[in-house]
Amino acid sequence: MAQKRYCAGFTLLEVLISVSIIAIVLVSALRLQGQSVTMNESARFYSTAPFLAQQKMAEVRFDPQRFMGTDSGRFDEMPEYYSWRVMVESLSLAGMENDKLPVYDITVTIHSAVTKSSYVLQSYFHAFDEEI
């Protein structure tokens, strides 16, 4: 009498299909994790950069002669990948009755080396009886 053999387990094809499905799911999850980290760094920069730019703008408005032209550097209290650049230009605008109004054109740029992003803040303000 012939005996039937029953093999318990998986065939090679079933194992290969299940491993390939698991690999596709894991690769997708890892890609999503990487994008999440990148977006987190970008969000951190765009929430921090306006405050840093306003801080630097206040320093420039306090003493614009110190920053005249172009100056750059890094923030002491921030991570080293945040840097700033300030451009101060003096302008003279014609006012009423051909009066000359001394004005500063200030551009503050905050840059992140991690996200390769920049935030620019530009302002004009009166020089208050100073000769420019």
C-alpha positions in Angstrom: 0.0 0.0 0.0 1.3 3.3 -1.0 1.8 5.8 1.8 1.2 9.5 1.2 3.8 11.8 2.5 2.7 15.1 3.9 5.4 17.7 4.3 4.8 20.3 6.9 6.4 23.7 6.1 6.8 26.3 3.4 8.1 25.9 -0.1 11.0 28.0 -1.3 8.8 30.1 -3.5 6.6 31.0 -0.5 9.6 32.0 1.6 11.0 34.2 -1.3 7.7 36.0 -1.8 7.3 36.7 1.9 10.9 37.9 2.3 10.5 40.2 -0.7 7.2 41.7 0.7 8.9 42.3 4.1 11.9 44.0 2.3 9.6 46.3 0.4 7.8 47.3 3.6 11.0 47.9 5.5 12.6 50.0 2.7 9.5 52.2 2.5 9.5 52.6 6.3 13.2 53.6 6.3 12.7 56.1 3.5 9.8 57.6 5.4 11.9 57.9 8.5 14.7 59.7 6.6 12.2 62.2 5.1 10.7 62.7 8.6 14.2 63.7 9.9 14.8 66.0 7.0 11.4 67.7 7.4 12.0 68.1 11.2 15.3 69.9 10.6 13.7 72.1 8.0 10.8 73.0 10.4 13.3 73.7 13.2 15.3 76.1 10.9 12.2 78.0 9.7 10.9 78.4 13.2 14.3 79.5 14.7 15.7 81.7 11.8 13.2 84.6 12.1 14.1 85.0 15.8 17.8 84.9 15.0 17.4 87.4 12.1 15.4 89.8 14.3 18.1 89.5 17.0 20.8 90.4 14.5 18.7 93.2 13.0 18.4 94.7 16.5 22.2 94.6 16.9 22.6 96.3 13.5 20.0 99.0 14.2 21.8 99.7 17.6 25.2 100.3 15.9 24.9 100.3 12.1 28.4 101.8 11.6 29.9 98.6 13.0 28.2 96.5 10.3 28.6 98.9 7.4 29.2 97.0 4.2 29.1 93.2 4.6 29.8 91.2 7.7 29.2 87.6 8.6 29.7 85.1 11.4 28.2 82.4 13.6 25.9 82.6 16.6 27.6 81.9 19.9 24.6 80.3 21.6 23.3 78.3 18.6 24.7 75.2 16.9 27.6 75.8 14.7 25.7 75.1 11.5 23.7 78.3 11.8 25.5 81.3 10.3 24.5 84.9 9.6 25.5 87.6 7.0 24.6 91.3 7.3 24.7 93.8 4.5 24.3 97.5 5.4 24.1 100.1 2.7 23.5 103.8 3.2 21.0 105.5 1.0 19.8 109.0 0.6 16.2 109.5 -0.3 14.7 112.7 -1.6 12.0 113.9 0.8 9.6 116.8 0.7 11.1 120.1 -0.6 14.1 118.2 -1.8 15.3 117.4 1.7 17.7 114.4 1.8 16.7 111.6 4.2 19.5 109.5 5.3 18.3 105.8 5.3 20.0 102.5 6.0 19.2 99.5 3.8 19.8 96.4 6.0 19.7 92.8 4.8 20.2 90.0 7.3 20.5 86.4 6.0 20.5 83.4 8.2 21.9 80.2 6.7 21.7 76.5 7.8 24.5 74.2 6.7 22.3 71.2 7.5 19.3 72.0 5.4 21.1 74.2 2.9 18.3 76.8 3.6 18.4 80.5 3.9 16.1 83.0 5.6 16.4 86.7 4.5 15.1 89.7 6.5 15.4 93.2 4.9 14.6 96.5 6.5 15.1 100.2 5.9 15.3 102.7 8.7 16.0 106.4 9.2 19.6 107.2 10.3 18.4 110.0 12.7 20.6 113.0 12.0 23.6 111.1 11.2 25.8 111.8 8.2 26.0 108.8 6.0 
